[in-house]
Amino acid sequence: MSGSFLLFLRLLLVLILYSFLGWALYTLWIDLKRQSSKLVISPSPALILERQVEPAPVPFRFTGSQVTIGRSPTCDCYIDDHTVSATHTRLSFHSNQWWVEDLGSRNGTFLNQQRVTEELVIASEDELRCGQVLFKIRLGE
């Protein structure tokens, strides 16, 4: 075999190798784009807490993915009531659902008259009680 023929074969082999590597990287890039589009976080639906007081309920509207309820002014839903702890309850949106969890409050958090001891899923029309303060929950309005 002549030297020029071997050089041609080597160049052909390098071209095939680089073509394969380019195709593999392009395929990985397309797959990565497809997977990342599936991971786009969906916005949380609006959460409305209606504090049940006379003569009419007082609504609190939230659009974020996390809401803290408590007596502390730093809470998203500030409640000035002695039965509510400083940071009493957290409502959070994940796994396409709203969840409630008690933050170690003294008087407890109750969802539909059931004490919250672990994170629970909440739905529209549920009743949430923090200490002696009662809320009606509305989702996605």
RONUGU-565219 format. One record per residue: residue in three letters; chain; y, x, z of N, C-alpha, C in turn. Coordinates in Angstrom, 1 decimal, padded with zeros to 4 digits. Layout:
("Ala","A",(Y,X,Z),(Y,X,Z),(Y,X,Z)),
...
This chain:
("Met","A",(-001.2,000.8,000.0),(000.0,000.0,000.0),(001.2,000.9,000.0)),
("Ser","A",(002.2,000.4,-000.7),(003.4,001.2,-000.8),(004.3,000.9,000.4)),
("Gly","A",(005.2,001.8,000.6),(006.2,001.7,001.8),(007.1,000.5,001.6)),
("Ser","A",(007.5,000.2,000.4),(008.4,-000.9,000.2),(007.8,-002.2,000.5)),
("Phe","A",(006.5,-002.3,000.2),(005.7,-003.6,000.5),(005.5,-003.8,002.0)),
("Leu","A",(005.2,-002.7,002.7),(005.1,-002.8,004.2),(006.5,-003.2,004.8)),
("Leu","A",(007.6,-002.6,004.3),(008.9,-003.0,004.8),(009.2,-004.5,004.6)),
("Phe","A",(008.8,-005.0,003.4),(008.9,-006.4,003.1),(008.1,-007.2,004.1)),
("Leu","A",(006.9,-006.9,004.4),(006.0,-007.6,005.3),(006.6,-007.6,006.7)),
("Arg","A",(007.2,-006.5,007.1),(007.8,-006.4,008.5),(009.0,-007.3,008.5)),
("Leu","A",(009.8,-007.2,007.5),(011.0,-008.1,007.5),(010.7,-009.6,007.5)),
("Leu","A",(009.6,-009.9,006.7),(009.2,-011.3,006.7),(008.6,-011.7,008.1)),
("Leu","A",(007.9,-010.9,008.7),(007.4,-011.2,010.1),(008.5,-011.3,011.1)),
("Val","A",(009.5,-010.5,011.0),(010.7,-010.6,011.9),(011.4,-011.9,011.6)),
("Leu","A",(011.6,-012.3,010.4),(012.3,-013.5,010.0),(011.5,-014.7,010.5)),
("Ile","A",(010.2,-014.7,010.4),(009.3,-015.8,010.9),(009.4,-015.9,012.4)),
("Leu","A",(009.4,-014.8,013.1),(009.5,-014.7,014.5),(010.9,-015.3,015.0)),
("Tyr","A",(012.0,-014.9,014.4),(013.3,-015.4,014.8),(013.4,-016.9,014.5)),
("Ser","A",(012.8,-017.3,013.4),(012.9,-018.7,013.0),(012.1,-019.6,014.1)),
("Phe","A",(011.0,-019.1,014.5),(010.2,-019.8,015.6),(011.0,-019.8,016.9)),
("Leu","A",(011.6,-018.7,017.3),(012.4,-018.7,018.5),(013.6,-019.6,018.4)),
("Gly","A",(014.3,-019.6,017.3),(015.4,-020.6,017.1),(015.0,-022.0,017.2)),
("Trp","A",(013.8,-022.3,016.5),(013.3,-023.7,016.6),(013.0,-024.1,018.0)),
("Ala","A",(012.3,-023.2,018.8),(011.9,-023.4,020.2),(013.2,-023.7,021.0)),
("Leu","A",(014.2,-022.8,020.9),(015.4,-023.0,021.7),(016.2,-024.3,021.3)),
("Tyr","A",(016.2,-024.7,020.0),(016.8,-025.9,019.6),(016.1,-027.1,020.2)),
("Thr","A",(014.8,-027.1,020.2),(014.0,-028.2,020.8),(014.2,-028.3,022.3)),
("Leu","A",(014.3,-027.2,023.0),(014.6,-027.2,024.4),(016.0,-027.8,024.7)),
("Trp","A",(016.9,-027.4,023.9),(018.3,-027.9,024.0),(018.4,-029.4,023.8)),
("Ile","A",(017.7,-029.9,022.8),(017.7,-031.3,022.5),(017.0,-032.1,023.7)),
("Asp","A",(015.9,-031.6,024.2),(015.2,-032.2,025.3),(016.1,-032.2,026.5)),
("Leu","A",(016.8,-031.1,026.8),(017.7,-031.0,027.9),(018.8,-032.0,027.9)),
("Lys","A",(019.4,-032.2,026.7),(020.4,-033.2,026.5),(019.9,-034.6,026.7)),
("Arg","A",(018.7,-034.9,026.2),(018.1,-036.2,026.4),(017.8,-036.5,027.9)),
("Gln","A",(017.3,-035.5,028.6),(017.0,-035.7,030.0),(018.3,-035.8,030.9)),
("Ser","A",(019.4,-035.1,030.5),(020.6,-035.2,031.3),(021.3,-036.5,031.1)),
("Ser","A",(021.1,-037.1,029.9),(021.7,-038.4,029.7),(021.0,-039.5,030.5)),
("Lys","A",(019.7,-039.3,030.9),(019.0,-040.2,031.7),(019.5,-040.1,033.2)),
("Leu","A",(020.0,-038.9,033.5),(020.4,-038.7,034.9),(021.8,-039.1,035.2)),
("Val","A",(022.5,-039.6,034.3),(023.9,-040.0,034.5),(023.9,-041.0,035.6)),
("Ile","A",(024.8,-040.8,036.6),(024.8,-041.7,037.8),(025.6,-043.0,037.4)),
("Ser","A",(024.9,-044.1,037.6),(025.5,-045.3,037.4),(026.5,-045.7,038.5)),
("Pro","A",(027.7,-046.2,038.1),(028.6,-046.5,039.2),(028.1,-047.6,040.1)),
("Ser","A",(028.5,-047.5,041.4),(028.0,-048.4,042.3),(028.8,-049.7,042.2)),
("Pro","A",(028.1,-050.9,042.3),(028.8,-052.2,042.2),(029.7,-052.3,043.4)),
("Ala","A",(030.7,-053.1,043.2),(031.7,-053.4,044.3),(031.0,-054.0,045.5)),
("Leu","A",(031.5,-053.6,046.7),(030.9,-054.1,047.9),(032.1,-054.8,048.6)),
("Ile","A",(031.8,-056.1,049.0),(032.8,-056.9,049.7),(032.2,-057.3,051.1)),
("Leu","A",(032.9,-056.9,052.1),(032.5,-057.3,053.5),(033.5,-058.3,054.0)),
("Glu","A",(033.1,-059.5,054.2),(033.9,-060.5,054.8),(033.7,-060.6,056.3)),
("Arg","A",(034.8,-060.2,057.0),(034.7,-060.3,058.4),(034.8,-061.8,058.8)),
("Gln","A",(033.9,-062.3,059.5),(033.8,-063.7,059.9),(034.7,-064.0,061.1)),
("Val","A",(035.9,-064.4,060.9),(036.8,-064.7,062.0),(037.5,-066.0,061.7)),
("Glu","A",(038.0,-066.7,062.7),(038.7,-067.9,062.5),(040.2,-067.6,062.3)),
("Pro","A",(040.9,-068.3,061.5),(040.5,-069.6,060.7),(039.8,-069.3,059.4)),
("Ala","A",(039.9,-068.1,058.9),(039.3,-067.8,057.6),(038.8,-066.4,057.6)),
("Pro","A",(037.7,-066.1,056.8),(037.2,-064.7,056.7),(038.2,-063.8,056.1)),
("Val","A",(038.1,-062.5,056.6),(039.0,-061.4,056.1),(038.1,-060.5,055.3)),
("Pro","A",(038.5,-060.4,053.9),(037.6,-059.6,053.1),(038.1,-058.1,053.0)),
("Phe","A",(037.1,-057.2,053.0),(037.4,-055.8,052.8),(036.6,-055.4,051.5)),
("Arg","A",(037.3,-054.9,050.5),(036.7,-054.6,049.2),(036.6,-053.1,049.1)),
("Phe","A",(035.4,-052.6,048.6),(035.1,-051.2,048.5),(034.5,-050.9,047.1)),
("Thr","A",(034.9,-049.8,046.5),(034.3,-049.5,045.2),(033.6,-048.1,045.2)),
("Gly","A",(033.7,-047.4,046.3),(033.0,-046.1,046.4),(031.5,-046.3,046.6)),
("Ser","A",(030.8,-045.2,046.7),(029.4,-045.2,046.9),(029.0,-045.1,048.4)),
("Gln","A",(030.0,-045.0,049.2),(029.7,-044.8,050.7),(030.8,-045.5,051.5)),
("Val","A",(030.4,-046.2,052.5),(031.4,-046.9,053.3),(031.0,-046.7,054.8)),
("Thr","A",(031.9,-046.2,055.6),(031.6,-046.2,057.0),(032.4,-047.2,057.7)),
("Ile","A",(031.8,-047.9,058.7),(032.4,-048.9,059.5),(032.5,-048.4,061.0)),
("Gly","A",(033.7,-048.5,061.6),(033.8,-048.1,062.9),(035.2,-048.3,063.5)),
("Arg","A",(035.4,-047.9,064.7),(036.6,-048.0,065.5),(037.6,-046.9,065.2)),
("Ser","A",(037.1,-045.8,064.6),(037.9,-044.6,064.3),(038.8,-044.9,063.1)),
("Pro","A",(040.0,-044.5,063.1),(040.9,-044.7,062.0),(040.5,-044.0,060.7)),
("Thr","A",(039.6,-043.0,060.9),(039.1,-042.3,059.7),(038.0,-043.0,059.0)),
("Cys","A",(037.5,-044.1,059.5),(036.4,-044.9,058.9),(037.0,-045.7,057.7)),
("Asp","A",(036.2,-045.9,056.7),(036.6,-046.7,055.5),(037.0,-048.1,055.9)),
("Cys","A",(036.2,-048.7,056.8),(036.4,-050.1,057.3),(036.7,-050.0,058.8)),
("Tyr","A",(038.0,-049.9,059.1),(038.5,-049.8,060.5),(038.4,-051.1,061.2)),
("Ile","A",(037.7,-051.2,062.3),(037.6,-052.4,063.1),(038.0,-052.1,064.5)),
("Asp","A",(039.0,-052.7,065.0),(039.6,-052.5,066.3),(038.9,-053.5,067.3)),
("Asp","A",(037.7,-053.2,067.7),(036.9,-054.0,068.6),(036.2,-053.1,069.6)),
("His","A",(036.2,-053.4,070.9),(035.6,-052.5,071.9),(034.1,-052.5,071.8)),
("Thr","A",(033.4,-053.4,071.1),(032.0,-053.4,070.9),(031.5,-052.6,069.8)),
("Val","A",(032.5,-052.1,069.0),(032.2,-051.2,067.8),(032.4,-049.8,068.2)),
("Ser","A",(031.4,-048.9,067.8),(031.5,-047.5,068.1),(032.5,-046.8,067.2)),
("Ala","A",(032.9,-045.6,067.5),(033.9,-044.9,066.6),(033.4,-044.8,065.2)),
("Thr","A",(032.2,-044.3,065.0),(031.5,-044.4,063.7),(030.2,-045.1,063.9)),
("His","A",(030.2,-046.4,063.6),(029.2,-047.3,063.9),(028.1,-047.4,062.9)),
("Thr","A",(028.4,-047.6,061.6),(027.5,-047.9,060.6),(027.9,-047.3,059.3)),
("Arg","A",(026.9,-046.9,058.5),(027.2,-046.4,057.1),(026.5,-047.3,056.1)),
("Leu","A",(027.2,-047.7,055.1),(026.6,-048.4,053.9),(026.7,-047.4,052.8)),
("Ser","A",(025.6,-047.2,052.1),(025.6,-046.2,051.0),(024.9,-046.7,049.8)),
("Phe","A",(025.3,-046.3,048.6),(024.7,-046.8,047.3),(023.9,-045.6,046.8)),
("His","A",(022.6,-045.7,046.7),(021.7,-044.8,046.1),(020.4,-045.5,045.7)),
("Ser","A",(019.7,-044.9,044.7),(018.5,-045.5,044.2),(018.8,-046.9,043.6)),
("Asn","A",(020.0,-047.1,043.1),(020.4,-048.4,042.5),(020.4,-049.6,043.5)),
("Gln","A",(020.6,-049.3,044.8),(020.7,-050.3,045.8),(021.7,-049.9,046.9)),
("Trp","A",(022.2,-050.9,047.5),(023.0,-050.6,048.7),(022.1,-050.6,049.9)),
("Trp","A",(022.4,-049.6,050.8),(021.6,-049.4,052.0),(022.5,-049.4,053.2)),
("Val","A",(021.9,-049.8,054.4),(022.7,-049.8,055.6),(021.9,-048.9,056.6)),
("Glu","A",(022.7,-048.1,057.4),(022.0,-047.4,058.5),(023.0,-047.3,059.7)),
("Asp","A",(022.4,-047.4,060.9),(023.1,-047.3,062.1),(023.3,-045.8,062.4)),
("Leu","A",(024.5,-045.5,062.9),(024.9,-044.1,063.2),(024.8,-043.8,064.6)),
("Gly","A",(023.8,-044.4,065.3),(023.7,-044.1,066.8),(024.6,-044.9,067.6)),
("Ser","A",(025.0,-046.1,067.2),(026.0,-046.9,067.9),(025.4,-047.4,069.2)),
("Arg","A",(026.3,-047.6,070.2),(025.8,-048.1,071.5),(025.4,-049.5,071.5)),
("Asn","A",(026.1,-050.4,070.7),(025.7,-051.8,070.7),(024.9,-052.3,069.6)),
("Gly","A",(024.5,-051.3,068.7),(023.6,-051.6,067.6),(024.2,-052.2,066.4)),
("Thr","A",(023.4,-052.1,065.3),(023.8,-052.7,064.0),(022.6,-053.7,063.7)),
("Phe","A",(023.0,-054.9,063.3),(022.0,-055.9,063.0),(022.2,-056.4,061.6)),
("Leu","A",(021.1,-056.5,060.8),(021.1,-057.1,059.4),(020.3,-058.3,059.5)),
("Asn","A",(020.9,-059.5,059.2),(020.2,-060.8,059.3),(019.5,-060.9,060.7)),
("Gln","A",(020.2,-060.6,061.7),(019.7,-060.7,063.1),(018.5,-059.7,063.4)),
("Gln","A",(018.2,-058.8,062.6),(017.2,-057.8,062.8),(017.9,-056.4,063.1)),
("Arg","A",(017.5,-055.8,064.2),(018.2,-054.5,064.5),(017.8,-053.5,063.5)),
("Val","A",(018.8,-052.7,063.1),(018.7,-051.7,062.1),(018.3,-050.4,062.9)),
("Thr","A",(017.0,-050.0,062.7),(016.5,-048.7,063.3),(016.3,-047.6,062.3)),
("Glu","A",(016.2,-048.0,061.0),(016.1,-047.1,059.9),(016.9,-047.6,058.7)),
("Glu","A",(017.0,-046.9,057.7),(017.8,-047.3,056.6),(017.2,-048.5,055.9)),
("Leu","A",(018.0,-049.6,055.7),(017.5,-050.8,055.1),(018.3,-051.2,053.9)),
("Val","A",(017.6,-051.8,052.9),(018.3,-052.3,051.7),(019.0,-053.6,052.1)),
("Ile","A",(020.3,-053.7,051.5),(021.0,-054.9,051.8),(021.2,-055.7,050.4)),
("Ala","A",(021.4,-057.0,050.5),(021.6,-057.8,049.4),(022.8,-058.7,049.6)),
("Ser","A",(023.3,-059.3,048.5),(024.4,-060.2,048.6),(024.0,-061.4,049.5)),
("Glu","A",(024.9,-061.9,050.3),(024.8,-063.0,051.2),(024.1,-062.6,052.5)),
("Asp","A",(023.8,-061.3,052.7),(023.2,-060.9,054.0),(024.3,-060.9,055.0)),
("Glu","A",(023.9,-061.0,056.3),(024.8,-060.9,057.4),(024.7,-059.6,058.1)),
("Leu","A",(025.7,-058.9,058.4),(025.7,-057.6,059.0),(026.6,-057.8,060.3)),
("Arg","A",(026.0,-057.4,061.4),(026.7,-057.4,062.7),(026.8,-056.0,063.3)),
("Cys","A",(028.0,-055.6,063.6),(028.3,-054.3,064.2),(028.8,-054.7,065.6)),
("Gly","A",(028.1,-054.4,066.7),(028.5,-054.9,068.0),(028.6,-056.4,068.0)),
("Gln","A",(029.8,-056.9,068.2),(029.9,-058.4,068.2),(030.7,-058.8,066.9)),
("Val","A",(031.0,-057.9,066.0),(031.7,-058.2,064.8),(030.8,-058.6,063.7)),
("Leu","A",(030.9,-059.8,063.1),(030.0,-060.3,062.1),(030.7,-060.2,060.7)),
("Phe","A",(029.9,-059.7,059.7),(030.3,-059.6,058.3),(029.3,-060.4,057.4)),
("Lys","A",(029.9,-061.0,056.4),(029.0,-061.5,055.3),(029.2,-060.5,054.1)),
("Ile","A",(028.0,-060.1,053.5),(028.1,-059.1,052.5),(028.0,-059.8,051.1)),
("Arg","A",(028.9,-059.3,050.2),(028.9,-059.8,048.8),(028.8,-058.5,047.9)),
("Leu","A",(028.0,-058.5,046.9),(027.8,-057.4,046.1),(028.2,-057.7,044.6)),
("Gly","A",(028.8,-056.7,044.0),(029.1,-056.8,042.5),(030.0,-057.9,042.1)),
("Glu","A",(031.0,-058.3,042.9),(031.9,-059.3,042.6),(033.2,-058.7,042.2)),
